[in-house]
Each structure stands twice: as structure tokens, then as C-alpha cells.
Amino acid sequence: MRNDIYYFIDKLRSEHSLTLQEYKIIAESFNEANAEIFREAADKKRRAYYGNKIFIRGLIEIGNICKNDCYYCGIRRSNTNAERYRLTEEEILSCVDKGYELGFMTFVLQGGEDSAFSDETLTEIIKYIKGKYPEVAVTISLGERSRESYLKLKEAGADRYLLRHETADSNHYAKLHPPELSLENRMRCLKELKEIGFYVGCGFMVGSPYQTSETIAKDLKFIEELKPEMCGIGPFISQKDTPFKNMPNGSADFTCYLLSIIRLIHPPVLLPSTTALGTLEKNGREKGILAGANVIMPNLSPAAVRKKYALYDKKLCTGSEAAEGLAELKGSMAAIGYEIVTDRGDIKLSEREE
């Protein structure tokens, strides 16, 4: 088995596929020099598809009420310290109006698994947004639902659905989630979303408790096989009111290394540089872009609720992480050679140049 980094890069360029053992080797081969080699290859591949364009999505955190009790999450149902909220339809639509005025062409409705956001309520919201702004993309990120529910959201006009798989290893999944949640059902949801015709986004936490090079290899292989239109990975950051409160945080640099690898696995993927990266390290978001990411999701939620959506400790929600800080964001991207654009940023299926 070869373990030469250039061999793996060449194989990914030509085949976009490695074996599980090869993915394990490159996960274990992380160091500064290898990260730079992968970064350069990923940047070249990303530019072949998207040039220096960075796409923005307006993130609206519509509520932090959740029926689930995931061990890593600050809005888990057992967290009695969480200050709960649920945006009204009027508040959600007001956020969309504000975002559209700022130039956003994609809106992400994200929240906990809350039965108040029924199919009827969501379809009404989606239809209103698409009726008023037919050119925008609507992304939903509201967890596991039935196939029938996903069909109704798609028929109402939703374009994309984000559902992190969290880990592609069933034993690891069981260590991160309560018994009523299963990897099998998570995978069922992702498969059905694909079949229905959504742009699908998966992803995982880097450095989550009990993660190993073997589980990371399975994550990378799953991404290779699913070929998601979007993939969100970010470093694990602990939250003080969860069972994992004393677990060490993930690494921003290792996250960027994996971003580069994912860009080579599936070159057209829309790959965010997440808020968690910017939270963990001052220039983390910029590092993510330099490593091959091409999406940023500024926060459009009402200022009064942003700190309440505390998935992890010290989550950034102001400055260039906020929609009103768009000028600052454009400046920080321009400083590293990238341009914020306001179009929908649909996936590119072919390269303009090599």
C-alpha cells in the first residue's frame, strides 16, 4: 500500500475515489506540510469550477426547541438552561425581506426538530418566499422527517436540504446520540432526499468525541459515494450544558485539511467555511476558504435570538458572521483574494478549465 501524498492526490484527481484504508492513511498523515500540498491541489480544483467566487447564504435560525437529546448539542431537549424561542412566520419572512434587500439569493431555514414547524406551516412559509422572490433558493435544515414530509416541502418550492450525517460509523453514531436515534434512519433520510430531487447536504463534526481515523475514513468514503451537492464540516466545539462539556475541541487546521480532501473527492461540491471554524480560531473562516471551501453563511436571524441558538459555546453571531456585517465580510474575503457574489451559487457539473 503506497502512502505517498502525491499518489493519493493524483488518484483523487483522476478517479475521485480511494479505498477505506487509503482514506485512513491520509487522515493519519495530517501535518503542516501535507496540509499545504492538499490545500494547493484543492484550491486549483475549486478555481477550475468556481474561480475566486464565494457564495453567501442567509442563515435564519428559526427556533431552538428540539425533541432530540443528542449528547453534543446545546439545544438538546434535556438542557434546562437553554432559553427557548421559536420565530413566528412573520419574523421569518421579515428576515427574508431583510436578506433580499442585502442581496442574498439563498436562504437557509435551520432549527431544532420542533413539531410546531409542521408540514403545513413550512409549506406556507416556503410558498410565500418563492411567490415573492421566485429567483431565490430556499434551503431547509430541520432534521429527520418522513418521506411524505420531504415531498411536501419539495412540492412547495424548497430547493435544498441540509442534514449532517454526523458520522458514517454506526457504533460511533450510537456514542453521540441517544438510543432512539439511528444511523440507519439518518441514511434513509439522505437517500430519500436525493431521490426526491433536493440538492442534498451532509457533513460531520471534526474531532467529535470517540472519532478515529477509521470513522473519518468512513465519512470520506460516504461523501464519495453520496456525491452531495453540499457538505458541511466544522470542528467539534463543546457546550457547557451537555454530557460532552469536558471533551476537547476539534482542530481548525485538521478541519481545513479535510476540507481540501473533500474538494478533491467531489470537486463541484458547495463547501461552507463554517461559523465553528471562525469561532475556534480568529482567522478560521478565511483558512477554510483558502483550503477549498466556497460558501459562507452569515446570520440573518433577529439579533435578540442569535445567542440563544447555542449549539456550542461562544458561537460567533456578530461582526462579519452577521448579515449586517456583509461589507466587513467582503473586505476580509477580498484581502485573501476572493470575491463575495450574491447569485444562488448552483453546483457546477463541469470544469471550465483545468
Secondary structure, DSSP 8 states (H G I E B T S, - for coil): ----HHHHHHHHHHHS---HHHHHHHHHT--HHHHHHHHHHHHHHHHHHHTTEEEE-EEEEEE---S---TT-TT-TT-TTS---B--HHHHHHHHHHHHHHT--EEEEEE---TTS-HHHHHHHHHHHHHH-TTSEEEEE-----HHHHHHHHHHT--EEE---B-S-HHHHHHHS-TT--HHHHHHHHHHHHHHT-EEEE-BEET-TT--HHHHHHHHHHHHHH--SEE--EE----TTSTTTTS----HHHHHHHHHHHHHHSTT-B-B--HHHHHHSTTHHHHHHHTT--EE--B-S-GGGGGG--SSTT---SGGGBGGGHHHHHHHHHHTT-EEE-S------S-S--
